[in-house]
Amino acid sequence: MPSIKKNFAYSSILTVSGYLFPLITYPYVTRVLGVDKIGACNFVDSIIHYGILFSMLGIGTVAIREIAQAKSDKEQLSRTFSSLLTLNIITAVVATVVILFMAFFIPKFYDFQKLFVIGASKILFNALLVEWLYKGLEEFKFITIRSLLIKVLYVIAVFVFVHTEDDYIIYFAINVAMVVLNAIINIAYSRNYLNFSFRNIDFIPYIKPFFVLGVYTILTSMYTSFNVTYLGLVTNTTEVGYYTTAVKLYTLVLSIFTAFTGVMMPRQSALLGEGKKDEFLRLTNKSIDLLLSCIMPLVVFVLCFADAIVLLIAGKGFEGAILPLQIIVPLLLVIGYEQVIVIQMLMPLKKDKAILVNSIIGAAVGVLLNFILVPHLKSVGSAIVWIASELAVMLSAQFFINKYISFHFPWKNFINRIATALPIIGVCALIRIGDFNYVLTVLCGLSLIVVYYFVLERYLYKNEYLVLFFNKFVRHNKA
């Protein structure tokens, strides 16, 4: 069985690259296409994303669990894979037809028909992506290598083919092509592990969790991707460009911890199946320690230097993304902890109904606040909606965790982290370089925060992982 450390390393590389490679091109793209065209692409992509959500429903979570249980038996693995893929293809075809119908019969979408036609293929090929197969098999090495190669091609394609504002359709097509190419490679490579066949297909046992967890995913989208869709419907593509730029910068920072939870979920499921509850709780506590030690400096950095970060990455014209970014950056802590208690605890415990209740609460808060705030506050309102919804979900999930296994939020540790963040926030407020040179400001601020938190973790909190790494580094250099 692959080690958690190796899987985490591969998954971290994969997840970070998913945001890092676009950010290599993003400063170029924002300056070439402008906020309006970026907003148009993101608005259409948010609609396409709903097609993907309805086609995938709960397939990701259900499939990872089922594949992990069947991976030791090739015949059972082949039957499970074939059944799940067939179910997914059926729903993908239905979702594609619905999206195309909307594109040609809803007036609001007329100006984006070319983008919708291109994006429709993303729905179909997303069903063939079968990333859940390789996650269930814990084949993170293959996923990482394949993804990195395709992302390199993506970067090259953007710089070669996108040169003017009118190339926004080409830019959108390049993004869709990444999904298509990944899907083709994944399906071809799956033959190394199983044999796909329409014989003995039985997806009836998967339908209930497929829809239950699918409703959870869709409801979750009511306070994440729905924000983009609703913002585009009631305002304009410029406001969408502001908000999605803030979200893109935020998601890059969250990506490392998301990689860790993705690796931990199948391992936590296996531990519960083996009755190793103590090990299950130990790994959960390790995840929370990692969350607090990694996320706090990132939150401080983005809060203090959001304006410089936006100008550095997106450029002038995107100043409207600064305040939304500062509003949503505390979500790093909220969603990070939420991922631990939902993905690493409730899902392996198979508390699907509790997860559904969480999502209903989050969706209700999200939809209500969208209608109240977004028409007036626009992109800032969308940011407020997101953080309020995620807080509601986290509190609900914590209630269920306390109920099932009496696991409490580490308030003492959290308050200590807040207290130790205050001095560095005060110092960061003083280090504006000259007439706000944002490049030097970001570099100085980042260096200062890294040093401060290294000393804090090393000598005050005595972080066992950092101490171990530091000691190995010192011994290596002495040798």
FENNOR-V766910 format. One record per backbone hydrogen bond with DSSP energy under -1.0 kcal/mol. NH is the residue of the N-H (numbers start at 0). CO is the residue of the C=O. Records with the same first field share a line. If there is no record, write none. Layout:
NH = CO + CO
//
This chain:
6 = 2
7 = 3
8 = 4
9 = 5
10 = 6
11 = 7
12 = 8
13 = 9
14 = 10
15 = 11
16 = 12
17 = 13
18 = 15
19 = 15
20 = 16
22 = 18
23 = 19
24 = 20
25 = 21
28 = 24
29 = 25
30 = 26
31 = 27
32 = 28
33 = 29
37 = 33
38 = 34
39 = 35
40 = 36
41 = 37
42 = 38
43 = 39
44 = 40
45 = 41
46 = 42
47 = 43
48 = 44
49 = 45
50 = 46
51 = 47
52 = 48
53 = 49
54 = 50
55 = 51
56 = 52
57 = 209
58 = 55
61 = 57
62 = 58
63 = 59
64 = 60
65 = 61
66 = 62
67 = 63
68 = 64
69 = 65
70 = 66
72 = 69
76 = 72
77 = 73
78 = 74
79 = 75
80 = 76
81 = 77
82 = 78
83 = 79
84 = 80
85 = 81
86 = 82
87 = 83
88 = 84
89 = 85
90 = 86
91 = 87
92 = 88
93 = 89
94 = 90
95 = 91
96 = 92
97 = 93
98 = 94
99 = 95
100 = 96
101 = 97
102 = 98
103 = 99
104 = 100
105 = 101
108 = 105
109 = 106
111 = 108
112 = 109
115 = 111
116 = 112
117 = 113
118 = 114
119 = 115
121 = 118
123 = 119
124 = 120
125 = 121
132 = 129
134 = 130
135 = 131
136 = 132
138 = 133
139 = 137
142 = 138
143 = 139
144 = 140
145 = 141
146 = 142
147 = 143
148 = 144
149 = 145
150 = 146
151 = 147
152 = 148
153 = 149
154 = 150
155 = 151
156 = 152
157 = 153
158 = 154
159 = 155
160 = 156
161 = 157
166 = 163
167 = 164
170 = 166
171 = 167
172 = 168
173 = 169
174 = 170
175 = 171
176 = 172
177 = 173
179 = 175
180 = 176
181 = 177
182 = 178
183 = 179
184 = 180
185 = 181
186 = 182
187 = 183
188 = 184
189 = 185
191 = 188
192 = 189
193 = 189
206 = 203
209 = 205
210 = 206
211 = 207
212 = 208
214 = 210
215 = 211
216 = 212
217 = 213
218 = 214
219 = 215
220 = 216
221 = 218
222 = 219
223 = 220
225 = 220
228 = 224
229 = 225
230 = 226
231 = 227
232 = 228
233 = 229
234 = 230
239 = 235
240 = 236
241 = 237
242 = 238
243 = 239
244 = 240
245 = 241
246 = 242
247 = 243
248 = 244
249 = 245
250 = 246
251 = 247
252 = 248
253 = 249
254 = 250
257 = 253
258 = 254
259 = 255
260 = 256
261 = 257
262 = 258
263 = 259
264 = 260
267 = 263
268 = 264
269 = 265
270 = 266
271 = 267
272 = 268
273 = 269
274 = 271
275 = 270
276 = 274
279 = 275
280 = 276
281 = 277
282 = 278
283 = 279
284 = 280
285 = 281
286 = 282
287 = 283
288 = 284
289 = 285
290 = 286
291 = 287
292 = 288
293 = 289
294 = 290
295 = 291
298 = 294
299 = 295
300 = 296
301 = 297
302 = 298
303 = 299
304 = 300
308 = 304
309 = 305
310 = 306
311 = 307
312 = 308
313 = 309
314 = 309
317 = 314
320 = 317
321 = 318
324 = 320
325 = 321
326 = 322
327 = 323
328 = 324
330 = 327
331 = 328
332 = 329
333 = 329
334 = 330
335 = 331
336 = 332
337 = 333
338 = 334
339 = 335
340 = 336
341 = 337
342 = 338
343 = 338
345 = 340
346 = 341
348 = 344
349 = 346
350 = 345
351 = 349
354 = 350
355 = 351
356 = 352
357 = 353
358 = 354
359 = 355
360 = 356
361 = 357
362 = 358
363 = 359
364 = 360
365 = 361
366 = 362
367 = 363
368 = 364
369 = 365
370 = 366
371 = 367
372 = 368
373 = 369
375 = 372
376 = 372
377 = 373
379 = 376
381 = 377
382 = 378
383 = 379
384 = 380
385 = 381
386 = 382
387 = 383
388 = 384
389 = 385
390 = 386
391 = 387
392 = 388
393 = 389
394 = 390
395 = 391
396 = 392
397 = 393
398 = 394
399 = 395
400 = 396
401 = 397
402 = 398
403 = 399
404 = 400
410 = 408
413 = 409
414 = 410
415 = 411
416 = 412
417 = 413
418 = 414
419 = 415
421 = 417
424 = 420
425 = 421
426 = 422
427 = 423
428 = 424
429 = 426
430 = 427
435 = 433
436 = 432
437 = 435
440 = 436
441 = 437
442 = 438
443 = 439
444 = 440
445 = 441
446 = 442
447 = 443
448 = 444
449 = 445
450 = 446
451 = 447
452 = 448
453 = 449
454 = 450
455 = 451
456 = 452
457 = 453
458 = 454
459 = 455
460 = 455
462 = 456
466 = 462
467 = 463
468 = 464
469 = 465
470 = 466
471 = 467
472 = 468
473 = 469
474 = 470
475 = 471
476 = 472
477 = 473
478 = 474
//
